Amino acid sequence: MTPILPGATLGVLGGGQLGRMFVHAAQRMGYFTAVLDPDPASPAGSVSHHHIQTDYLDPEGLARLARASAAITTEFENVPAMALATLAAQRPVAPGEQAVAIAQDRAREKAHFTKCGVACAPYAVIESEADLGGVAASLLPGILKTSRLGYDGKGQVRVTTRDGLARAWNDLRRVACVLEKMLPLAAECSVIVARGRDGQLVQLPLQLNLHRDGILAVTKVFPGNVAEPLAREAAAAASSIAHGLEYVGVLCVEFFMLADGSLVVNEIAPRPHNSGHYSMDACDLSQFDLQVRALAALPLVAPRQHSPAVMLNLLGELWSGSDATREPPWAQVLALPGTHLHLYGKVSARPGRKMGHLTVTGATAQQARTTALKAAALLGIEAF
């Protein structure tokens, strides 16, 4: 593919915060941008040159996006794969329909991990009463997850007994599910890769993540955040998964670090990821810079992290409380050295909604952590 140079228009399906940060990165490099999203107040649409306000499967909306754009990406994994296929018949699209379709289905996703030789938690696919009755006792206790449309802890139920499993499947309306064996978890981490159409692949440093209530709360990235052999294993696994998908674009691979020191893959996200937001302030190339380069067939250069970093997710709870219009104490937070505030332009806050993130950089990992803890205390975020 001939590189698409600055001055062209790059399109994105989806108008959330990931689309907004992609648009900012593309515009900084000199591209025009077009966003397709039905929300008139979409964070990405409000900062893009073009906002096509239609449904993701609207034929005219897709045609308008294709006419306006030299190449098109997506900012969320649950975009209809058919929309990507329609666009791909007219313009370069990255990631492609097949890769996104695999990431949208946990059963297909886990089959792909196995094909790539990457270990995941023992599991069973449940699509019928027969599947339910045939579940091995060794998979309990486990977590029942819908095969499709689950994210940030949604569509997941912990089960300990066969009766509990049956009830949970009924509660999930008997849709196709995957039951994963619960493993002794020590920590969670992720690796973000960018792969070009020519197969070139680069990676960001491994990210150590803390989740609360199924939503990412804290990411810490610095040399030694995990043992080097484990970091190399995660990087190799992420590379194998991306190459196996013939993936083009930015891909996040999430892992469970187990109590025995081993590593299993959890899931993939075919887009930039919350855990990679620190790269905007702590690396010479962010995950969004890499997304632009991969989409436009520009050279992929390995990013370098120049500062240890801690990223805090800013959820809607920070705006609620006794006074729902209360703004967090930004002036006090930004008085702390090395703080970088990113708000996403969302017009209303609600519990669990991702409203922004705060990245704290420092000369040392300890300095970044100490400052991040001070910021967390000011914001009312639980210490870590």
C-alpha positions as CSV (number, residue, x, y, z in Angstrom):
1,M,0.0,0.0,0.0
2,T,1.3,3.4,-0.9
3,P,1.7,5.6,2.1
4,I,-1.2,8.1,2.7
5,L,0.6,11.4,3.4
6,P,-0.5,14.3,5.6
7,G,-3.1,16.5,3.9
8,A,-5.4,13.5,3.3
9,T,-8.5,12.6,5.4
10,L,-8.5,9.7,7.8
11,G,-11.8,8.3,9.0
12,V,-12.8,6.6,12.2
13,L,-15.9,4.6,13.1
14,G,-16.9,5.6,16.6
15,G,-16.9,8.9,18.4
16,G,-15.8,8.2,21.9
17,Q,-12.6,9.2,23.7
18,L,-10.4,6.8,21.8
19,G,-11.6,8.3,18.6
20,R,-11.1,11.8,20.0
21,M,-7.4,11.0,20.8
22,F,-6.9,9.4,17.4
23,V,-8.3,12.6,15.8
24,H,-6.0,14.8,17.8
25,A,-3.0,12.6,16.9
26,A,-3.9,12.7,13.2
27,Q,-4.6,16.4,13.1
28,R,-1.2,17.1,14.8
29,M,0.5,15.3,11.9
30,G,-1.4,17.3,9.4
31,Y,-4.3,15.0,8.4
32,F,-8.0,16.0,8.1
33,T,-10.4,13.7,9.9
34,A,-13.9,12.3,9.6
35,V,-15.9,10.6,12.4
36,L,-19.0,8.5,12.0
37,D,-21.0,8.4,15.2
38,P,-24.8,8.8,15.9
39,D,-24.3,10.9,19.0
40,P,-24.5,14.6,18.3
41,A,-22.3,15.3,21.3
42,S,-19.7,12.6,20.6
43,P,-16.3,13.5,22.0
44,A,-14.5,12.7,18.7
45,G,-17.1,14.3,16.5
46,S,-16.9,17.6,18.3
47,V,-13.2,18.0,17.4
48,S,-13.2,16.4,14.0
49,H,-13.3,18.2,10.6
50,H,-16.3,16.1,9.6
51,H,-18.9,14.5,11.9
52,I,-21.2,12.1,10.0
53,Q,-24.1,11.7,12.5
54,T,-25.6,8.3,11.5
55,D,-25.9,4.8,12.7
56,Y,-22.9,2.5,12.1
57,L,-24.8,0.4,9.5
58,D,-26.5,3.3,7.7
59,P,-25.7,2.8,4.0
60,E,-25.6,6.5,3.2
61,G,-23.5,7.3,6.3
62,L,-21.0,4.7,5.4
63,A,-20.9,5.9,1.8
64,R,-20.2,9.4,3.0
65,L,-17.4,8.2,5.3
66,A,-15.9,6.3,2.4
67,R,-16.1,9.2,0.0
68,A,-14.5,11.6,2.6
69,S,-11.7,9.3,3.8
70,A,-8.5,7.9,2.3
71,A,-8.4,5.1,4.9
72,I,-10.6,4.2,7.9
73,T,-10.1,2.7,11.3
74,T,-12.4,2.0,14.3
75,E,-12.2,3.1,17.9
76,F,-14.3,0.4,19.6
77,E,-14.4,-3.3,19.3
78,N,-18.1,-3.7,19.1
79,V,-18.5,-1.8,15.8
80,P,-20.5,-4.0,13.5
81,A,-18.1,-6.1,11.5
82,M,-20.4,-5.7,8.5
83,A,-19.8,-2.0,8.5
84,L,-16.0,-2.6,8.2
85,A,-16.6,-5.1,5.4
86,T,-18.7,-2.5,3.5
87,L,-16.1,0.2,3.9
88,A,-13.2,-2.2,3.0
89,A,-14.8,-2.7,-0.4
90,Q,-14.1,0.9,-1.1
91,R,-11.2,2.0,1.1
92,P,-8.3,0.6,3.1
93,V,-9.6,-0.4,6.5
94,A,-7.5,-1.3,9.6
95,P,-8.1,-3.4,11.6
96,G,-9.9,-5.6,9.2
97,E,-13.3,-7.2,9.5
98,Q,-12.0,-10.7,10.3
99,A,-9.7,-9.6,13.1
100,V,-12.5,-7.5,14.7
101,A,-15.0,-10.4,14.4
102,I,-12.6,-12.7,16.2
103,A,-12.1,-10.2,19.0
104,Q,-15.9,-9.8,19.3
105,D,-16.5,-13.5,20.1
106,R,-14.8,-14.9,23.2
107,A,-15.0,-18.5,21.9
108,R,-13.3,-17.6,18.6
109,E,-10.8,-15.5,20.4
110,K,-9.8,-18.3,22.7
111,A,-9.5,-20.7,19.7
112,H,-7.2,-18.2,18.1
113,F,-5.0,-18.1,21.3
114,T,-4.7,-21.9,21.2
115,K,-3.9,-21.8,17.5
116,C,-1.1,-19.3,18.3
117,G,0.3,-21.5,21.0
118,V,-0.5,-18.9,23.8
119,A,-1.9,-20.3,27.0
120,C,-5.3,-19.1,28.3
121,A,-7.5,-20.1,31.3
122,P,-9.2,-23.5,30.9
123,Y,-12.7,-22.9,29.5
124,A,-15.8,-24.4,28.0
125,V,-18.2,-22.9,25.4
126,I,-21.8,-23.0,26.5
127,E,-24.4,-22.6,23.7
128,S,-27.0,-25.2,24.7
129,E,-28.5,-27.3,27.6
130,A,-26.2,-30.2,26.5
131,D,-23.1,-27.9,26.8
132,L,-24.3,-26.8,30.2
133,G,-24.7,-30.4,31.4
134,G,-21.3,-31.4,30.0
135,V,-19.2,-28.8,31.9
136,A,-16.3,-30.4,33.6
137,A,-16.3,-30.1,37.4
138,S,-12.7,-28.9,37.2
139,L,-13.9,-25.6,35.7
140,L,-15.7,-24.6,38.9
141,P,-15.5,-22.2,40.5
142,G,-15.4,-20.1,37.3
143,I,-16.6,-16.9,35.6
144,L,-19.4,-17.2,33.0
145,K,-19.0,-14.6,30.3
146,T,-21.2,-13.8,27.4
147,S,-19.4,-14.6,24.1
148,R,-20.3,-11.2,22.7
149,L,-20.8,-7.6,23.8
150,G,-19.1,-7.9,27.2
151,Y,-16.6,-5.2,28.4
152,D,-15.6,-3.4,31.6
153,G,-16.9,-6.3,33.7
154,K,-20.3,-6.4,31.9
155,G,-21.9,-9.7,30.9
156,Q,-19.8,-11.6,33.5
157,V,-21.0,-13.7,36.5
158,R,-18.9,-15.6,39.1
159,V,-20.2,-19.1,39.7
160,T,-19.2,-21.8,42.2
161,T,-21.7,-24.6,41.7
162,R,-23.5,-26.3,38.8
163,D,-26.8,-24.9,40.1
164,G,-25.3,-21.5,40.2
165,L,-24.0,-21.9,36.7
166,A,-27.4,-22.8,35.4
167,R,-29.0,-19.8,37.2
168,A,-26.3,-17.5,35.8
169,W,-26.8,-18.8,32.2
170,N,-30.6,-18.2,32.6
171,D,-29.9,-14.7,33.9
172,L,-27.8,-14.0,30.9
173,R,-30.8,-15.1,28.7
174,R,-29.1,-18.3,27.6
175,V,-27.0,-16.5,25.0
176,A,-23.7,-18.1,23.9
177,C,-21.2,-18.0,26.8
178,V,-17.8,-19.0,27.8
179,L,-17.1,-20.5,31.2
180,E,-13.6,-19.8,32.4
181,K,-12.0,-21.5,35.3
182,M,-11.1,-19.1,38.1
183,L,-7.3,-19.0,38.6
184,P,-5.2,-17.7,41.5
185,L,-4.5,-14.2,40.3
186,A,-1.5,-12.2,41.4
187,A,-1.8,-9.2,39.0
188,E,-2.9,-8.2,35.5
189,C,-0.8,-6.7,32.7
190,S,-1.2,-5.8,29.1
191,V,1.0,-5.3,26.0
192,I,0.1,-2.9,23.1
193,V,1.4,-3.7,19.7
194,A,1.2,-1.9,16.4
195,R,1.4,-3.9,13.2
196,G,1.7,-2.6,9.6
197,R,0.4,-4.1,6.4
198,D,3.9,-5.3,5.6
199,G,4.0,-7.3,8.8
200,Q,6.3,-4.9,10.7
201,L,5.5,-4.9,14.4
202,V,6.5,-2.6,17.3
203,Q,5.4,-2.7,20.9
204,L,4.9,-0.4,23.8
205,P,6.4,-1.4,27.2
206,L,4.5,-3.8,29.3
207,Q,1.8,-2.2,31.4
208,L,1.0,-3.4,35.0
209,N,-2.8,-2.8,35.6
210,L,-5.1,-2.7,38.6
211,H,-8.8,-3.2,38.0
212,R,-11.7,-2.3,40.3
213,D,-15.2,-3.6,39.7
214,G,-14.1,-4.8,36.3
215,I,-12.9,-1.3,35.2
216,L,-9.2,-0.3,34.8
217,A,-8.3,2.0,37.7
218,V,-4.5,2.3,37.7
219,T,-1.7,1.5,35.2
220,K,2.0,1.6,36.2
221,V,4.7,1.5,33.5
222,F,8.4,1.6,34.3
223,P,11.4,-0.7,33.9
224,G,11.1,-3.6,36.4
225,N,7.4,-3.3,37.0
226,V,7.3,-7.0,36.3
227,A,10.2,-9.6,36.1
228,E,12.0,-9.4,32.8
229,P,11.4,-13.0,31.8
230,L,7.6,-12.5,32.2
231,A,7.7,-9.3,30.3
232,R,9.5,-11.0,27.4
233,E,7.0,-13.9,27.5
234,A,4.1,-11.4,27.3
235,A,5.7,-9.5,24.4
236,A,6.3,-12.7,22.5
237,A,2.7,-13.9,23.1
238,A,1.3,-10.5,21.9
239,S,3.4,-10.6,18.8
240,S,2.3,-14.2,18.0
241,I,-1.4,-13.2,18.4
242,A,-1.1,-10.2,16.2
243,H,0.8,-12.0,13.4
244,G,-1.7,-14.9,13.6
245,L,-4.5,-12.4,12.9
246,E,-2.5,-10.8,10.1
247,Y,-3.5,-7.7,12.1
248,V,-3.1,-4.1,10.9
249,G,-3.4,-1.3,13.4
250,V,-3.0,-1.1,17.2
251,L,-3.9,-4.1,19.3
252,C,-4.0,-4.6,23.1
253,V,-3.4,-8.0,24.6
254,E,-4.4,-8.4,28.2
255,F,-2.9,-11.0,30.5
256,F,-3.4,-12.6,33.9
257,M,-0.3,-13.0,36.0
258,L,-0.9,-16.1,38.2
259,A,0.3,-16.7,41.8
260,D,2.7,-19.5,40.6
261,G,4.5,-17.0,38.3
262,S,2.9,-18.2,35.1
263,L,1.1,-16.1,32.5
264,V,-2.2,-16.6,30.7
265,V,-3.8,-14.4,28.1
266,N,-7.2,-13.0,29.0
267,E,-8.5,-11.1,26.0
268,I,-7.6,-8.8,23.1
269,A,-8.9,-5.3,22.2
270,P,-8.6,-4.5,18.5
271,R,-7.9,-0.8,19.1
272,P,-5.9,1.5,21.4
273,H,-6.5,0.7,25.0
274,N,-7.1,2.5,28.3
275,S,-3.9,1.0,29.7
276,G,-1.9,2.7,26.9
277,H,-3.0,6.2,27.6
278,Y,0.2,7.0,29.6
279,S,2.1,6.8,26.3
280,M,0.8,10.2,25.3
281,D,3.0,11.8,28.1
282,A,5.7,9.2,28.8
283,C,6.8,8.0,25.4
284,D,8.1,9.7,22.3
285,L,5.3,8.0,20.2
286,S,1.9,7.4,21.7
287,Q,-0.4,4.5,20.9
288,F,-2.5,7.0,18.8
289,D,0.6,8.1,16.8
290,L,1.1,4.4,16.1
291,Q,-2.6,4.0,15.1
292,V,-2.2,6.9,12.6
293,R,1.0,5.5,11.2
294,A,-0.4,1.9,10.8
295,L,-3.5,3.1,9.1
296,A,-1.7,5.5,6.7
297,A,1.0,2.8,5.9
298,L,3.7,5.1,7.3
299,P,6.9,3.6,8.9
300,L,6.4,2.1,12.4
301,V,9.2,3.1,14.7
302,A,9.6,1.5,18.0
303,P,8.4,3.9,20.7
304,R,10.7,4.9,23.5
305,Q,9.5,5.5,27.1
306,H,11.4,8.5,28.5
307,S,9.7,8.8,31.9
308,P,8.3,6.3,34.4
309,A,4.5,6.8,34.6
310,V,1.4,6.1,36.6
311,M,-2.0,6.5,35.0
312,L,-5.2,7.1,37.0
313,N,-8.6,6.5,35.3
314,L,-11.0,9.3,36.1
315,L,-14.5,7.9,36.3
316,G,-17.9,9.7,36.7
317,E,-17.9,9.1,40.5
318,L,-15.5,12.0,40.8
319,W,-18.2,14.4,39.7
320,S,-21.0,13.0,41.8
321,G,-21.5,13.0,45.6
322,S,-23.6,15.4,47.6
323,D,-23.2,18.0,44.8
324,A,-23.6,16.4,41.4
325,T,-22.2,19.5,39.7
326,R,-19.0,19.5,41.8
327,E,-15.8,19.7,39.8
328,P,-12.8,17.8,41.1
329,P,-10.0,19.9,42.5
330,W,-8.0,20.3,39.3
331,A,-6.0,23.3,40.4
332,Q,-4.6,21.3,43.4
333,V,-4.0,18.2,41.3
334,L,-2.2,20.2,38.6
335,A,0.0,21.9,41.2
336,L,1.7,18.5,41.7
337,P,4.8,18.1,39.5
338,G,4.6,15.8,36.5
339,T,0.7,15.7,36.3
340,H,-0.9,15.6,32.8
341,L,-4.7,15.9,32.7
342,H,-6.8,14.5,29.8
343,L,-10.6,15.1,29.9
344,Y,-12.7,13.6,27.1
345,G,-15.3,16.3,26.5
346,K,-18.2,14.2,27.7
347,V,-21.2,16.4,28.7
348,S,-22.5,14.3,31.6
349,A,-20.9,12.2,34.3
350,R,-22.3,9.0,35.8
351,P,-20.7,6.2,37.9
352,G,-18.4,4.0,36.0
353,R,-18.2,6.3,32.9
354,K,-14.7,7.1,31.7
355,M,-14.5,10.8,31.8
356,G,-10.7,11.2,31.5
357,H,-7.4,10.1,32.8
358,L,-4.5,11.6,34.7
359,T,-0.9,10.6,33.9
360,V,1.8,11.3,36.4
361,T,5.4,11.2,35.2
362,G,8.6,11.4,37.3
363,A,12.3,11.1,37.1
364,T,12.0,7.8,39.0
365,A,9.2,5.2,39.4
366,Q,9.0,6.0,43.1
367,Q,8.6,9.7,42.4
368,A,5.8,9.0,39.9
369,R,4.0,6.7,42.4
370,T,4.4,9.1,45.3
371,T,2.9,12.0,43.3
372,A,0.1,9.8,41.9
373,L,-0.9,8.8,45.4
374,K,-1.1,12.5,46.4
375,A,-3.3,13.1,43.3
376,A,-5.5,10.1,44.2
377,A,-6.0,11.4,47.7
378,L,-7.0,14.8,46.4
379,L,-9.5,13.2,44.0
380,G,-10.9,10.7,46.4
381,I,-9.5,7.7,44.5
382,E,-8.6,4.7,46.6
383,A,-4.9,4.3,47.2
384,F,-3.0,1.5,45.4
